[in-house]
Amino acid sequence: MITATGLSIIKVFLPAIFSFAAGLLFAPAWLNILITNKMWKKRSKNKTIDGREPTTFQRLHHTKETSTPRMGGVVVWATTIVIALVLWVLAQVLPASELLARLDFISRGQTWIPLFVLLLGATVGLIDDYLEVSDAPHLNIQGLSLGKRLLAVAIVAVACGWWFYAKLDVTTLFVPFLGSIYFGPSIILFFVIVMIGTYSGGVIDGIDGLSGGVFTSIFASYGIIALLQNQLNLATMCFVISGALLAFLWFNLPPAKYYMTETGTMALTMCLAVIAFMTDQVFLLPIIAMPLVLTPLSNVIQLSYRKLYGKKLFQITPIHHHFEAIGIPSYQITMKYWIVSFICGLAGIILFLIS
């Protein structure tokens, strides 16, 4: 006889196994499509964030940048969406099955918004990726501009923030050790800041295996928090994403057969911001997702240092490329990031429990 606790654990973790298996089956077929259609950059990066020549980046990544397929992130979000829909359909077709009814994690109160945002981010990112790989150099198109991508993120964030405030009546946010703090309508602006800030962390997708491992740890950590809050559908979604990420990672380990790129990072970072609000643990996000915070922060530090002192602090940013430039093997950087991300996730869960 399976206890209620046992059923809850099965509900949360069994779909993650389905997600991993489905992702492993889908990834080779998707990779074949990417290779057949030569879905990689035709020209490598030609400008740094401050408009200079990317000599260090060219030395480190020129060959792989123009020979490795992009859009690998489709494996993550497509697997997540398909698993969610399949389990929902099975629950409708076989309503007498208690197990199938439990495995269905699509719910208006917990997962509609994050699933919708995941799909929106994936779509905008996919458009950007397609423009990046399109063989039309005469058009001089290299993806959507940063301004257009930020505008898309901001629009989604405003809509989500308004929904939380006006429809869900969310006016306070929990701050560790301080309790619930009243934000009122300013929660909409805060939502925009958090989502844009989280999105900026997507630049972590720069070394084989790096982003997949880091995102897996982050979503698993929020999955545990949601489980502890008894938000079982949200917890299930987090672990389904983690399972899909592990399937993606299987083919992204060094040497990577494809990159996640914008369709993956945009979908995941925007969805992550929503999940942080759904669990009311948005102030733990900088801790649980510390690698995502430090990565764009290194860009800001580099630009500020150059402006103040006329020289670079790091050889190249984001900082994981700096570590490459000073001679640390990329696989070591990746694994150390995984370790740090795992520890940050544990720290966030502990802070959740004690605060």
Residue pairs with C-beta under 8 A, 6 or more apart in sequence:
2 10
7 99
7 102
8 227
8 232
10 99
10 102
10 103
11 102
11 103
11 105
11 232
11 236
12 223
12 227
12 232
12 235
12 236
12 239
13 239
14 103
15 83
15 87
15 103
15 105
15 236
15 239
15 240
15 243
16 236
16 239
16 240
16 242
16 243
17 243
18 83
18 87
18 240
18 243
19 79
19 80
19 83
19 239
19 240
19 241
19 242
19 243
19 244
19 247
20 243
20 244
20 246
20 247
21 247
22 79
22 82
22 83
22 244
22 247
23 75
23 76
23 79
23 243
23 244
23 246
23 247
23 248
23 250
24 247
24 250
26 75
26 78
26 79
26 247
27 72
27 75
27 247
27 248
27 250
27 251
28 251
30 72
30 74
30 75
30 78
31 69
31 72
31 251
31 257
31 258
33 39
34 40
34 69
34 70
34 71
34 72
34 258
35 69
38 133
38 135
39 69
39 70
39 71
39 129
39 133
40 65
40 66
40 67
40 68
40 69
40 70
40 133
41 65
41 66
41 70
41 132
41 133
42 66
42 133
42 135
42 137
43 66
43 137
43 142
44 57
44 58
44 61
44 62
44 65
44 66
45 54
45 57
45 58
45 61
45 65
46 53
46 54
47 53
47 54
48 54
48 57
49 299
49 302
49 303
49 317
50 303
50 306
54 316
56 315
56 316
56 321
56 325
57 316
57 321
60 316
60 321
60 324
60 325
64 256
68 256
68 257
68 258
68 259
69 257
69 258
69 259
70 129
70 132
70 133
70 258
70 259
70 261
71 126
71 129
71 130
71 133
71 258
71 261
71 263
71 264
72 248
72 251
72 252
72 256
72 257
72 258
72 259
72 260
72 261
72 264
73 122
73 125
73 248
73 260
73 261
73 262
73 263
73 264
73 265
73 267
73 268
74 122
74 126
74 263
74 264
75 244
75 247
75 248
75 251
75 264
76 241
76 244
76 245
76 247
76 248
76 260
76 264
76 267
76 268
77 118
77 119
77 122
77 244
77 263
77 264
77 267
77 268
78 122
79 243
79 244
79 247
80 115
80 118
80 237
80 240
80 241
80 244
81 115
81 118
81 119
83 240
83 244
84 105
84 106
84 111
84 115
84 237
84 240
85 106
87 100
87 103
87 104
87 105
87 106
88 104
88 106
90 97
90 100
90 103
90 104
91 97
91 100
91 101
91 103
91 104
94 100
95 101
103 236
105 111
105 232
105 233
105 234
105 236
105 237
105 240
106 112
106 115
106 233
107 233
109 233
110 231
110 233
110 234
110 237
110 278
111 233
111 234
111 237
113 160
113 163
113 274
113 278
114 234
114 237
114 271
114 274
114 275
114 278
115 237
117 156
117 160
117 270
117 271
117 274
118 241
118 267
118 268
118 270
118 271
119 267
120 156
120 270
121 153
121 156
121 266
121 267
121 268
121 269
121 270
121 271
122 263
122 264
122 266
122 267
124 144
124 149
124 152
124 262
124 266
125 261
125 262
125 263
125 264
125 265
125 266
125 267
126 262
126 263
127 144
128 143
128 144
128 149
128 262
128 263
128 266
129 143
129 261
129 262
129 263
131 141
131 142
131 143
131 144
132 142
132 143
132 261
132 262
134 141
143 262
149 199
149 262
149 266
150 196
150 199
153 195
153 196
153 199
153 266
153 270
154 192
154 195
154 196
156 195
156 270
157 191
157 192
157 194
157 195
157 196
157 270
157 273
158 188
158 191
158 192
160 191
160 195
160 274
160 277
161 187
161 188
161 189
161 190
161 191
161 192
162 188
164 170
164 187
164 188
164 191
164 277
165 171
165 184
165 185
165 187
165 188
170 187
170 277
171 182
171 183
171 184
171 187
172 180
172 181
172 182
172 183
173 180
173 181
173 183
173 187
173 190
173 277
173 280
173 282
173 283
174 180
174 181
174 280
174 281
174 283
175 181
175 283
176 283
176 284
176 351
176 352
176 355
177 355
183 190
191 273
191 277
194 273
194 276
194 277
194 282
194 285
195 269
195 270
195 273
195 274
197 293
197 296
198 269
198 270
198 272
198 273
198 276
198 285
198 289
198 292
199 265
199 266
199 269
199 270
199 273
200 296
201 269
201 289
201 291
201 292
201 293
201 295
201 296
202 211
202 262
202 265
202 266
202 268
202 269
202 292
203 265
203 295
203 296
203 299
203 318
204 210
204 211
204 214
204 265
204 291
204 292
204 295
204 318
204 320
204 337
205 211
205 259
205 260
205 261
205 264
205 265
206 318
206 320
206 321
207 320
207 321
207 324
207 330
207 333
207 334
208 252
208 253
208 254
208 255
208 256
208 330
208 331
208 334
209 249
209 252
209 253
209 254
209 256
209 331
209 334
210 320
210 333
210 334
210 337
211 252
211 260
211 264
211 265
212 245
212 246
212 248
212 249
212 252
212 260
213 249
213 334
213 337
213 338
213 341
214 291
214 292
214 337
214 338
214 341
215 241
215 245
215 268
215 272
216 242
216 245
216 246
216 249
217 338
217 341
217 342
217 344
217 345
218 272
218 288
218 289
218 292
218 341
218 345
219 238
219 239
219 241
219 242
219 245
219 268
219 272
219 275
220 238
220 239
220 242
220 345
221 288
221 344
221 345
221 346
221 348
221 349
222 238
222 272
222 275
222 276
222 279
222 281
222 288
223 234
223 235
223 236
223 237
223 238
223 239
223 242
224 235
224 349
225 279
225 281
225 284
225 348
225 349
225 352
226 232
226 234
226 235
226 238
226 275
226 278
226 279
227 235
228 352
228 353
229 279
231 278
231 279
234 275
234 278
234 279
237 275
238 275
241 268
241 271
248 260
248 264
251 257
251 258
252 258
252 259
252 260
254 330
254 331
254 334
269 292
272 285
272 289
273 282
273 285
276 282
276 284
276 285
281 348
281 352
284 348
284 351
284 352
286 293
287 344
287 347
287 348
287 351
288 344
288 345
288 347
288 348
288 349
289 344
290 340
290 341
290 344
291 337
291 340
291 341
291 344
294 319
295 318
295 319
295 320
296 318
298 314
298 317
298 318
298 319
298 322
299 317
299 318
301 313
301 314
301 317
302 312
302 313
302 314
302 317
305 311
305 312
305 313
306 312
306 313
314 322
315 321
315 322
315 325
315 326
316 322
316 324
316 325
320 333
320 337
323 333
324 330
324 333
